[in-house]
């Protein structure tokens, strides 16, 4: 099992990739199919979660409350509680 290493800069290194910290999303590299990555931690479980469709604007970009409400209803965001899922991050970070 891969271990998380804390670097002197304060960043976390997991499976050769640097993250700003636990549960702090970062932009995914250019060639990635998804827009964001996060080193998610819930309890003693750790996982890299990739979320956000490339090519689509999220609420931070378009600021349209109607689109936000439609997204949250379509994805049932009120029940997204597990930080180890892409649904949680899409609902709580993107929208």
Z-matrix of the N, CA and C atoms (Angstrom, degrees):
N
C 1 1.448
C 2 1.529 1 109.33
N 3 1.324 2 116.54 1 135.94
C 4 1.455 3 121.64 2 -179.10
C 5 1.527 4 110.27 3 -71.30
N 6 1.328 5 115.41 4 144.65
C 7 1.455 6 120.60 5 179.64
C 8 1.516 7 109.88 6 -107.33
N 9 1.305 8 115.26 7 152.28
C 10 1.460 9 121.38 8 176.25
C 11 1.520 10 107.45 9 -89.96
N 12 1.337 11 115.12 10 130.65
C 13 1.457 12 120.88 11 -178.97
C 14 1.525 13 108.67 12 -115.61
N 15 1.329 14 117.20 13 128.14
C 16 1.464 15 120.59 14 176.72
C 17 1.522 16 108.36 15 -92.09
N 18 1.314 17 115.57 16 124.71
C 19 1.457 18 122.01 17 -178.76
C 20 1.529 19 110.18 18 -88.05
N 21 1.354 20 117.66 19 161.21
C 22 1.473 21 120.19 20 178.82
C 23 1.534 22 113.28 21 -57.35
N 24 1.329 23 117.13 22 -27.22
C 25 1.468 24 121.03 23 179.12
C 26 1.528 25 112.10 24 -73.02
N 27 1.328 26 117.03 25 -10.11
C 28 1.462 27 121.21 26 -178.91
C 29 1.517 28 113.27 27 97.24
N 30 1.337 29 116.95 28 -10.30
C 31 1.464 30 120.59 29 179.42
C 32 1.522 31 110.01 30 -77.88
N 33 1.323 32 115.60 31 161.32
C 34 1.459 33 121.87 32 178.35
C 35 1.517 34 109.40 33 -106.73
N 36 1.326 35 116.21 34 138.73
C 37 1.457 36 121.36 35 177.01
C 38 1.522 37 107.76 36 -114.40
N 39 1.337 38 115.37 37 123.06
C 40 1.463 39 121.38 38 -178.67
C 41 1.514 40 107.96 39 -138.80
N 42 1.325 41 116.81 40 121.61
C 43 1.466 42 123.47 41 -178.64
C 44 1.526 43 112.15 42 53.23
N 45 1.333 44 116.35 43 39.27
C 46 1.456 45 121.60 44 176.38
C 47 1.515 46 114.92 45 80.67
N 48 1.312 47 118.54 46 3.88
C 49 1.464 48 122.10 47 -178.25
C 50 1.527 49 109.76 48 -116.43
N 51 1.330 50 116.33 49 139.02
C 52 1.460 51 121.59 50 -179.86
C 53 1.526 52 110.91 51 -91.58
N 54 1.325 53 115.84 52 138.78
C 55 1.460 54 122.65 53 177.42
C 56 1.524 55 108.65 54 -130.45
N 57 1.346 56 117.98 55 148.12
C 58 1.465 57 120.20 56 179.91
C 59 1.529 58 113.17 57 -69.10
N 60 1.307 59 118.31 58 -20.10
C 61 1.460 60 122.90 59 179.19
C 62 1.519 61 109.31 60 164.31
N 63 1.323 62 115.84 61 178.20
C 64 1.460 63 119.70 62 176.38
C 65 1.525 64 109.22 63 -70.03
N 66 1.312 65 116.43 64 139.63
C 67 1.470 66 123.47 65 175.79
C 68 1.524 67 113.30 66 57.52
N 69 1.345 68 116.34 67 32.76
C 70 1.463 69 121.94 68 176.26
C 71 1.524 70 108.15 69 -123.43
N 72 1.329 71 117.82 70 102.18
C 73 1.470 72 121.09 71 -176.97
C 74 1.522 73 112.92 72 -62.85
N 75 1.328 74 114.94 73 150.58
C 76 1.461 75 122.10 74 174.78
C 77 1.522 76 107.98 75 -135.87
N 78 1.323 77 116.54 76 160.70
C 79 1.459 78 120.63 77 177.18
C 80 1.521 79 108.99 78 -68.93
N 81 1.315 80 116.17 79 139.67
C 82 1.465 81 121.73 80 177.67
C 83 1.530 82 108.76 81 -78.36
N 84 1.335 83 118.23 82 157.05
C 85 1.467 84 120.88 83 178.01
C 86 1.526 85 111.95 84 -61.66
N 87 1.322 86 116.33 85 162.29
C 88 1.469 87 122.77 86 -175.03
C 89 1.527 88 113.50 87 -54.47
N 90 1.311 89 119.47 88 -41.54
C 91 1.459 90 121.74 89 -175.07
C 92 1.516 91 114.93 90 -79.62
N 93 1.317 92 117.33 91 -3.05
C 94 1.460 93 121.61 92 -176.47
C 95 1.530 94 111.52 93 -72.96
N 96 1.325 95 116.10 94 151.17
C 97 1.463 96 120.68 95 177.68
C 98 1.524 97 111.64 96 -79.51
N 99 1.319 98 117.13 97 -20.24
C 100 1.462 99 121.30 98 -178.59
C 101 1.528 100 110.68 99 -110.11
N 102 1.332 101 116.39 100 162.04
C 103 1.462 102 122.18 101 -173.71
C 104 1.532 103 113.14 102 -84.68
N 105 1.338 104 117.74 103 -36.45
C 106 1.461 105 121.98 104 -174.94
C 107 1.524 106 111.32 105 -130.60
N 108 1.333 107 114.94 106 158.38
C 109 1.467 108 123.00 107 171.87
C 110 1.512 109 108.09 108 -135.26
N 111 1.317 110 115.48 109 149.55
C 112 1.455 111 120.44 110 178.66
C 113 1.526 112 108.39 111 -145.19
N 114 1.322 113 116.06 112 141.53
C 115 1.462 114 121.27 113 172.78
C 116 1.526 115 105.54 114 -90.56
N 117 1.320 116 115.77 115 94.85
C 118 1.464 117 121.72 116 -173.70
C 119 1.523 118 110.35 117 -85.78
N 120 1.323 119 114.87 118 139.35
C 121 1.463 120 120.87 119 177.16
C 122 1.520 121 108.05 120 -134.83
N 123 1.327 122 114.79 121 127.65
C 124 1.457 123 121.31 122 175.48
C 125 1.513 124 106.70 123 -137.80
N 126 1.310 125 115.89 124 113.97
C 127 1.463 126 119.95 125 -173.92
C 128 1.515 127 109.28 126 67.60
N 129 1.334 128 117.50 127 -126.17
C 130 1.465 129 120.47 128 177.86
C 131 1.525 130 112.06 129 -102.33
N 132 1.332 131 117.65 130 7.84
C 133 1.468 132 121.69 131 179.74
C 134 1.525 133 110.25 132 -94.06
N 135 1.340 134 115.67 133 137.89
C 136 1.462 135 122.31 134 179.46
C 137 1.519 136 107.86 135 -128.60
N 138 1.341 137 115.88 136 139.48
C 139 1.456 138 119.75 137 -179.07
C 140 1.525 139 110.25 138 -156.73
N 141 1.332 140 116.74 139 145.30
C 142 1.457 141 120.97 140 171.40
C 143 1.523 142 106.99 141 -85.58
N 144 1.321 143 116.21 142 123.82
C 145 1.463 144 121.90 143 179.74
C 146 1.520 145 108.16 144 -114.78
N 147 1.330 146 116.20 145 126.70
C 148 1.459 147 121.90 146 177.25
C 149 1.525 148 107.68 147 -107.04
N 150 1.322 149 117.23 148 132.83
C 151 1.464 150 120.00 149 -176.59
C 152 1.519 151 110.65 150 -151.30
N 153 1.316 152 116.14 151 163.69
C 154 1.460 153 122.85 152 177.84
C 155 1.514 154 111.82 153 90.49
N 156 1.313 155 116.87 154 122.35
C 157 1.461 156 121.37 155 -179.33
C 158 1.521 157 110.10 156 -80.06
N 159 1.314 158 116.44 157 130.62
C 160 1.466 159 120.90 158 175.30
C 161 1.521 160 108.88 159 -69.42
N 162 1.306 161 116.25 160 145.76
C 163 1.453 162 120.36 161 177.00
C 164 1.520 163 114.30 162 91.30
N 165 1.325 164 117.46 163 -9.86
C 166 1.458 165 120.91 164 178.59
C 167 1.523 166 108.65 165 -113.29
N 168 1.318 167 116.30 166 145.25
C 169 1.463 168 119.25 167 177.26
C 170 1.527 169 108.64 168 -85.94
N 171 1.321 170 115.75 169 145.74
C 172 1.457 171 119.88 170 175.78
C 173 1.534 172 108.26 171 -106.11
N 174 1.305 173 117.16 172 -177.85
C 175 1.463 174 120.99 173 -173.00
C 176 1.522 175 112.18 174 -61.22
N 177 1.326 176 117.33 175 -31.99
C 178 1.465 177 120.23 176 179.82
C 179 1.522 178 111.47 177 -62.02
N 180 1.330 179 116.45 178 -25.48
C 181 1.459 180 120.39 179 -177.81
C 182 1.525 181 112.22 180 -94.96
N 183 1.332 182 118.72 181 -44.97
C 184 1.468 183 119.19 182 -172.47
C 185 1.523 184 114.25 183 -96.20
N 186 1.324 185 119.19 184 -22.67
C 187 1.471 186 124.31 185 176.31
C 188 1.537 187 114.23 186 54.97
N 189 1.317 188 116.84 187 32.21
C 190 1.465 189 121.58 188 -178.81
C 191 1.533 190 109.53 189 -96.95
N 192 1.339 191 118.66 190 108.85
C 193 1.466 192 120.47 191 -176.52
C 194 1.531 193 113.92 192 -63.11
N 195 1.322 194 117.68 193 -30.30
C 196 1.467 195 119.91 194 179.35
C 197 1.531 196 110.76 195 -68.41
N 198 1.337 197 117.22 196 -42.66
C 199 1.470 198 120.62 197 177.30
C 200 1.521 199 110.46 198 -64.04
N 201 1.324 200 116.45 199 -37.38
C 202 1.463 201 120.61 200 179.01
C 203 1.532 202 110.61 201 -63.66
N 204 1.316 203 116.59 202 -46.39
C 205 1.466 204 120.93 203 179.88
C 206 1.526 205 110.90 204 -62.53
N 207 1.325 206 117.61 205 -40.89
C 208 1.467 207 121.04 206 178.49
C 209 1.520 208 111.39 207 -63.65
N 210 1.337 209 117.38 208 -43.35
C 211 1.463 210 121.13 209 178.93
C 212 1.527 211 110.28 210 -61.53
N 213 1.330 212 116.49 211 -48.45
C 214 1.466 213 120.37 212 -177.25
C 215 1.530 214 111.80 213 -63.57
N 216 1.317 215 117.67 214 -35.44
C 217 1.466 216 120.71 215 177.51
C 218 1.529 217 110.63 216 -71.56
N 219 1.311 218 117.15 217 -42.85
C 220 1.470 219 122.15 218 -177.64
C 221 1.524 220 111.62 219 -64.52
N 222 1.336 221 117.28 220 -35.74
C 223 1.465 222 121.25 221 -176.81
C 224 1.523 223 113.01 222 -100.69
N 225 1.322 224 117.38 223 5.85
C 226 1.464 225 122.07 224 177.59
C 227 1.526 226 110.85 225 52.94
N 228 1.321 227 116.24 226 52.16
C 229 1.464 228 122.18 227 -173.66
C 230 1.527 229 114.20 228 -67.09
N 231 1.305 230 118.09 229 -19.74
C 232 1.464 231 119.83 230 -178.45
C 233 1.526 232 112.20 231 -66.13
N 234 1.333 233 117.92 232 -19.07
C 235 1.470 234 120.50 233 -179.51
C 236 1.526 235 112.85 234 -106.79
N 237 1.325 236 118.64 235 6.42
C 238 1.472 237 121.68 236 -178.37
C 239 1.527 238 109.35 237 -80.12
N 240 1.331 239 117.48 238 101.10
C 241 1.466 240 122.18 239 -176.04
C 242 1.531 241 113.62 240 -119.08
N 243 1.331 242 118.04 241 -17.05
C 244 1.459 243 121.84 242 -175.24
C 245 1.528 244 110.32 243 -87.20
N 246 1.338 245 117.36 244 112.73
C 247 1.466 246 122.16 245 -177.69
C 248 1.525 247 113.14 246 -67.32
N 249 1.312 248 118.08 247 -11.56
C 250 1.463 249 121.27 248 -178.76
C 251 1.529 250 112.08 249 -89.01
N 252 1.331 251 118.03 250 10.24
C 253 1.460 252 121.35 251 -179.57
C 254 1.528 253 111.12 252 -116.53
N 255 1.318 254 115.39 253 150.38
C 256 1.463 255 120.96 254 177.32
C 257 1.527 256 110.34 255 -66.92
N 258 1.311 257 117.38 256 -31.78
C 259 1.460 258 121.23 257 179.63
C 260 1.527 259 111.46 258 -60.16
N 261 1.324 260 117.05 259 -43.55
C 262 1.465 261 121.03 260 178.61
C 263 1.524 262 110.61 261 -57.95
N 264 1.332 263 116.09 262 -47.82
C 265 1.464 264 120.19 263 -176.07
C 266 1.517 265 112.03 264 -71.50
N 267 1.321 266 117.80 265 -37.86
C 268 1.465 267 120.09 266 177.52
C 269 1.528 268 110.09 267 -64.09
N 270 1.316 269 116.81 268 -41.13
C 271 1.464 270 120.57 269 -178.77
C 272 1.527 271 112.39 270 -71.36
N 273 1.320 272 117.93 271 -39.77
C 274 1.464 273 120.76 272 -172.15
C 275 1.522 274 114.74 273 -98.16
N 276 1.310 275 118.70 274 -20.20
C 277 1.465 276 120.24 275 -179.78
C 278 1.524 277 111.11 276 -105.66
N 279 1.316 278 117.83 277 -50.02
C 280 1.470 279 121.31 278 -178.95
C 281 1.519 280 111.79 279 -72.06
N 282 1.319 281 116.93 280 -43.22
C 283 1.457 282 120.81 281 -169.53
C 284 1.508 283 111.21 282 -116.05
